[in-house]
């Protein structure tokens, strides 16, 4: 499965420098496509939220890699781009 690189450059990767960030992931097989939000925090933990269910917490992971793996296993794909904590505050 091909994924889209959502990181503009390795130096800005918030998952590696423990910054806050937001990514949007999509299940393109559904019509209309279904979206989930991946929020990362300064401790490196991530939460997956469902905006269609009033931002209900779907999954909590202790790392970005685990959250990403969970989303990829459910055939979600990241949308290009990522918002930093400063952009979502």
Z-matrix of the N, CA and C atoms (Angstrom, degrees):
N
C 1 1.443
C 2 1.517 1 109.30
N 3 1.301 2 116.43 1 132.85
C 4 1.452 3 120.90 2 -179.99
C 5 1.524 4 109.93 3 -88.72
N 6 1.327 5 116.82 4 134.52
C 7 1.455 6 121.17 5 177.17
C 8 1.526 7 109.14 6 -116.03
N 9 1.290 8 115.11 7 158.66
C 10 1.458 9 121.49 8 179.62
C 11 1.516 10 109.31 9 -97.01
N 12 1.311 11 116.95 10 130.85
C 13 1.458 12 121.12 11 176.64
C 14 1.517 13 108.55 12 -69.60
N 15 1.331 14 116.89 13 118.11
C 16 1.461 15 120.69 14 -178.37
C 17 1.512 16 112.60 15 -97.29
N 18 1.307 17 117.79 16 1.88
C 19 1.461 18 122.18 17 -176.54
C 20 1.525 19 109.14 18 -104.53
N 21 1.342 20 118.12 19 121.26
C 22 1.454 21 119.42 20 -179.69
C 23 1.524 22 113.98 21 -65.38
N 24 1.310 23 118.18 22 -32.70
C 25 1.460 24 121.34 23 175.75
C 26 1.523 25 108.23 24 -160.51
N 27 1.343 26 118.16 25 150.39
C 28 1.466 27 120.04 26 -179.22
C 29 1.518 28 113.34 27 -57.33
N 30 1.325 29 118.40 28 -31.78
C 31 1.465 30 120.74 29 -178.99
C 32 1.522 31 111.72 30 -65.90
N 33 1.334 32 117.37 31 -23.54
C 34 1.453 33 120.98 32 -178.19
C 35 1.522 34 113.09 33 -99.86
N 36 1.319 35 118.45 34 9.05
C 37 1.459 36 122.21 35 -176.25
C 38 1.526 37 110.38 36 -71.78
N 39 1.349 38 119.35 37 102.30
C 40 1.462 39 121.60 38 -177.81
C 41 1.519 40 113.08 39 -64.62
N 42 1.315 41 118.27 40 -25.18
C 43 1.464 42 120.11 41 178.31
C 44 1.520 43 110.73 42 -67.49
N 45 1.319 44 117.23 43 -25.29
C 46 1.454 45 120.60 44 -179.84
C 47 1.517 46 112.52 45 -94.17
N 48 1.342 47 117.84 46 -22.25
C 49 1.464 48 118.43 47 -179.62
C 50 1.526 49 112.08 48 -111.19
N 51 1.335 50 116.06 49 18.64
C 52 1.468 51 123.15 50 173.90
C 53 1.530 52 112.96 51 58.27
N 54 1.312 53 117.61 52 40.16
C 55 1.459 54 120.70 53 175.67
C 56 1.518 55 111.36 54 -98.91
N 57 1.320 56 115.65 55 165.56
C 58 1.458 57 120.65 56 174.39
C 59 1.521 58 108.83 57 -77.20
N 60 1.339 59 117.09 58 142.23
C 61 1.453 60 120.62 59 177.87
C 62 1.524 61 110.09 60 -157.17
N 63 1.326 62 114.79 61 165.86
C 64 1.457 63 123.36 62 176.51
C 65 1.515 64 108.65 63 -135.47
N 66 1.325 65 116.87 64 130.89
C 67 1.453 66 122.87 65 172.57
C 68 1.522 67 108.33 66 -124.21
N 69 1.319 68 116.17 67 150.81
C 70 1.459 69 121.98 68 174.95
C 71 1.522 70 107.44 69 -111.72
N 72 1.337 71 115.74 70 129.66
C 73 1.459 72 122.76 71 179.12
C 74 1.517 73 108.15 72 -116.92
N 75 1.313 74 116.50 73 145.76
C 76 1.458 75 121.87 74 -174.88
C 77 1.528 76 110.77 75 -129.51
N 78 1.335 77 115.21 76 142.66
C 79 1.465 78 121.38 77 169.87
C 80 1.525 79 105.93 78 -99.59
N 81 1.338 80 117.66 79 97.01
C 82 1.465 81 120.75 80 -173.61
C 83 1.526 82 113.76 81 -72.86
N 84 1.317 83 117.74 82 -9.87
C 85 1.457 84 120.59 83 -178.35
C 86 1.528 85 111.69 84 -77.32
N 87 1.320 86 117.84 85 -18.44
C 88 1.460 87 121.02 86 179.14
C 89 1.521 88 109.49 87 -89.25
N 90 1.310 89 115.52 88 154.60
C 91 1.456 90 120.01 89 178.13
C 92 1.521 91 109.22 90 -128.40
N 93 1.326 92 118.78 91 113.43
C 94 1.464 93 126.57 92 -1.97
C 95 1.530 94 110.16 93 -71.10
N 96 1.322 95 116.89 94 161.25
C 97 1.474 96 120.13 95 179.67
C 98 1.528 97 111.61 96 -57.09
N 99 1.340 98 115.98 97 142.77
C 100 1.464 99 121.44 98 -178.66
C 101 1.520 100 109.29 99 -97.32
N 102 1.327 101 116.94 100 134.98
C 103 1.464 102 122.42 101 -176.87
C 104 1.517 103 111.87 102 -109.58
N 105 1.324 104 115.77 103 144.38
C 106 1.461 105 123.41 104 168.50
C 107 1.525 106 107.56 105 -129.90
N 108 1.322 107 116.02 106 154.15
C 109 1.461 108 121.54 107 178.49
C 110 1.527 109 109.36 108 -110.88
N 111 1.318 110 116.31 109 136.33
C 112 1.456 111 123.04 110 176.36
C 113 1.516 112 107.70 111 -111.66
N 114 1.332 113 116.35 112 115.45
C 115 1.464 114 122.33 113 179.14
C 116 1.515 115 109.65 114 -109.14
N 117 1.321 116 116.49 115 128.97
C 118 1.453 117 121.50 116 175.92
C 119 1.513 118 109.79 117 -110.96
N 120 1.340 119 115.91 118 149.11
C 121 1.459 120 119.03 119 178.87
C 122 1.521 121 111.24 120 -119.67
N 123 1.326 122 115.62 121 177.92
C 124 1.468 123 121.20 122 -175.61
C 125 1.519 124 113.44 123 -65.11
N 126 1.338 125 117.81 124 -21.83
C 127 1.464 126 120.52 125 179.61
C 128 1.523 127 112.33 126 -83.49
N 129 1.346 128 117.34 127 -5.86
C 130 1.457 129 121.30 128 -179.46
C 131 1.521 130 113.62 129 94.83
N 132 1.323 131 117.07 130 -4.90
C 133 1.463 132 120.90 131 178.10
C 134 1.521 133 109.95 132 -78.76
N 135 1.328 134 115.90 133 154.43
C 136 1.460 135 121.60 134 -179.92
C 137 1.516 136 110.15 135 -130.96
N 138 1.315 137 115.35 136 147.94
C 139 1.454 138 122.53 137 175.20
C 140 1.517 139 108.18 138 -124.20
N 141 1.330 140 116.21 139 140.24
C 142 1.453 141 122.17 140 175.42
C 143 1.519 142 106.59 141 -109.10
N 144 1.343 143 115.26 142 121.79
C 145 1.457 144 121.94 143 -175.66
C 146 1.525 145 110.50 144 -117.74
N 147 1.331 146 115.57 145 149.92
C 148 1.455 147 122.00 146 178.64
C 149 1.529 148 109.27 147 -107.29
N 150 1.342 149 118.19 148 103.55
C 151 1.464 150 119.66 149 -178.66
C 152 1.530 151 113.40 150 -64.99
N 153 1.331 152 118.70 151 -23.65
C 154 1.465 153 121.83 152 178.74
C 155 1.527 154 112.06 153 -74.36
N 156 1.330 155 116.77 154 -16.41
C 157 1.469 156 122.78 155 -179.99
C 158 1.526 157 110.40 156 -114.20
N 159 1.324 158 117.02 157 41.60
C 160 1.460 159 123.84 158 -179.94
C 161 1.531 160 111.79 159 56.29
N 162 1.322 161 115.35 160 41.97
C 163 1.463 162 123.92 161 176.89
C 164 1.525 163 112.75 162 60.43
N 165 1.310 164 115.54 163 36.12
C 166 1.465 165 122.10 164 177.24
C 167 1.531 166 109.59 165 -60.61
N 168 1.328 167 116.13 166 136.90
C 169 1.457 168 121.61 167 176.49
C 170 1.529 169 108.85 168 -70.86
N 171 1.321 170 116.33 169 119.76
C 172 1.458 171 122.13 170 -179.46
C 173 1.527 172 110.45 171 -94.17
N 174 1.328 173 116.22 172 -42.40
C 175 1.471 174 120.87 173 -175.35
C 176 1.520 175 108.64 174 -155.27
N 177 1.314 176 115.89 175 141.82
C 178 1.469 177 122.47 176 173.65
C 179 1.533 178 106.47 177 -118.37
N 180 1.325 179 115.89 178 132.25
C 181 1.464 180 121.52 179 -178.31
C 182 1.521 181 109.55 180 -127.37
N 183 1.326 182 115.79 181 149.80
C 184 1.464 183 119.83 182 -178.62
C 185 1.529 184 113.27 183 -85.06
N 186 1.354 185 117.18 184 -1.00
C 187 1.459 186 120.01 185 176.84
C 188 1.527 187 110.15 186 -155.69
N 189 1.317 188 114.87 187 160.05
C 190 1.462 189 120.24 188 176.80
C 191 1.522 190 110.29 189 -63.20
N 192 1.322 191 116.81 190 -41.27
C 193 1.468 192 120.49 191 -178.11
C 194 1.526 193 111.70 192 -58.92
N 195 1.330 194 117.09 193 -41.87
C 196 1.468 195 119.97 194 179.10
C 197 1.520 196 111.98 195 -67.80
N 198 1.330 197 116.85 196 -39.16
C 199 1.467 198 120.65 197 178.02
C 200 1.526 199 110.13 198 -65.26
N 201 1.312 200 115.94 199 -44.23
C 202 1.457 201 121.17 200 179.68
C 203 1.527 202 110.10 201 -62.16
N 204 1.310 203 117.67 202 -44.67
C 205 1.463 204 121.92 203 179.04
C 206 1.529 205 110.94 204 -60.46
N 207 1.335 206 116.75 205 -43.32
C 208 1.463 207 120.62 206 179.75
C 209 1.528 208 110.26 207 -61.11
N 210 1.322 209 117.12 208 -44.65
C 211 1.466 210 120.93 209 179.43
C 212 1.529 211 111.70 210 -65.76
N 213 1.317 212 116.89 211 -42.86
C 214 1.464 213 120.40 212 179.74
C 215 1.529 214 111.44 213 -65.05
N 216 1.335 215 117.30 214 -37.42
C 217 1.461 216 120.52 215 178.07
C 218 1.526 217 111.45 216 -63.71
N 219 1.329 218 117.00 217 -31.70
C 220 1.467 219 121.27 218 177.31
C 221 1.524 220 111.68 219 -89.30
N 222 1.338 221 116.47 220 12.89
C 223 1.462 222 124.67 221 174.54
C 224 1.529 223 113.97 222 67.06
N 225 1.328 224 116.47 223 27.38
C 226 1.461 225 120.39 224 171.03
C 227 1.518 226 108.36 225 -83.51
N 228 1.322 227 115.58 226 151.82
C 229 1.458 228 122.12 227 178.16
C 230 1.523 229 108.58 228 -126.55
N 231 1.331 230 117.33 229 140.65
C 232 1.472 231 118.57 230 179.27
C 233 1.523 232 111.20 231 -74.23
N 234 1.319 233 115.41 232 139.84
C 235 1.459 234 119.30 233 170.41
C 236 1.515 235 107.31 234 -77.96
N 237 1.309 236 117.22 235 150.40
C 238 1.455 237 120.77 236 -177.47
C 239 1.524 238 110.11 237 -66.76
N 240 1.320 239 115.63 238 132.65
C 241 1.452 240 121.66 239 177.27
C 242 1.520 241 112.66 240 107.06
N 243 1.282 242 114.53 241 159.21
C 244 1.469 243 122.39 242 -179.90
C 245 1.504 244 107.21 243 -150.65
N 246 1.332 245 115.81 244 139.24
C 247 1.457 246 121.00 245 175.98
C 248 1.520 247 109.05 246 -97.12
N 249 1.313 248 116.17 247 136.37
C 250 1.468 249 120.28 248 176.27
C 251 1.520 250 109.77 249 -82.90
N 252 1.305 251 116.43 250 168.08
C 253 1.462 252 121.55 251 178.81
C 254 1.511 253 112.33 252 -56.78
N 255 1.313 254 118.01 253 -37.71
C 256 1.462 255 121.59 254 179.49
C 257 1.528 256 111.24 255 -65.32
N 258 1.327 257 117.04 256 -31.46
C 259 1.458 258 120.93 257 -178.60
C 260 1.530 259 112.64 258 -79.78
N 261 1.341 260 117.40 259 -21.63
C 262 1.464 261 120.36 260 -177.80
C 263 1.512 262 113.15 261 -104.27
N 264 1.315 263 117.72 262 -3.19
C 265 1.461 264 121.36 263 -179.56
C 266 1.509 265 111.21 264 -80.02
